[in-house]
Amino acid sequence: MTYFDFELTHCPVELSLDIINRKWVLQIICDMFFGKTRFSEFQKERPEMSNKALSRSLKFMEEQGLTKKS
């Protein structure tokens, strides 16, 4: 179940903040905005982020419908 599956009675702003408030998600979104699309590009941009953390964050974003694996 994704955050977007909740009824419309929930505040969309609150749901959005719940998603982007997770560690690394906002930073990854910013990197995507500037054209990063590959795992290695995210690693190079954020060397302090472990491979495991990056993988988890990208998987979470895909599960929530924010990204699509290509």
N, C-alpha and C positions, 0 to 999 in steps of 0.2 A: 504494500500500500504506500502510495506517495503522499506527500503533503497536499498535493493538488486534488486528491480524492476526497478531502473533507467537504462537508456541506458548506454552502455559501454563507452560512450564518457566522462562520469564523472570519476573523479579520484578515484580509489578504496581506496587509502590511506585516502583521504579526507572523503569519506563515512564512513570508519572504525572509524576514529577519531571522527566524528559526533556522532557515536553510543556510543563509550566507554567514551566520554567526559561528558556524562550525570552523574549527581551526583549518587554515589554509584555503578554504573555499573562496573567500573574497580575493585573495591574492591570485589564485588560479584564474578566476573570472577576469581580473585585470590583465593578466598575461594573455588570455584569449582575446581580449579586446584589442590588444596590440599585435595580434597575428600569430601568437604561439598556438600550435595545434598538435605537436608531437611530444611524446613522453620525454624524449631526450632534451627538447627545448625547455620544458618546464624544469627538468633537473639542472640544466645549465643556468637558468635564470634564478633559481632558488637552491643553491648548493646546501644550505642549512636544513632543507627538508629531506628526510630520508625517503628512499624508494618505497618503503612500506607505507609511509604516510601519504605520499603522492598517489600511490595506487589506490589506497582506501578512499581518499578524497575524490578522485576521478570516478571511482565506482559508485560512490554515494551520489555524486552529481548526475551520473547516468541513470541511476535508479529513480531519482527525483524528476527526471525529464529535462534537466538543464542542458545536458550534452547528449550527443549521439556518437557512438563508436563507428568509425568508418574504416 
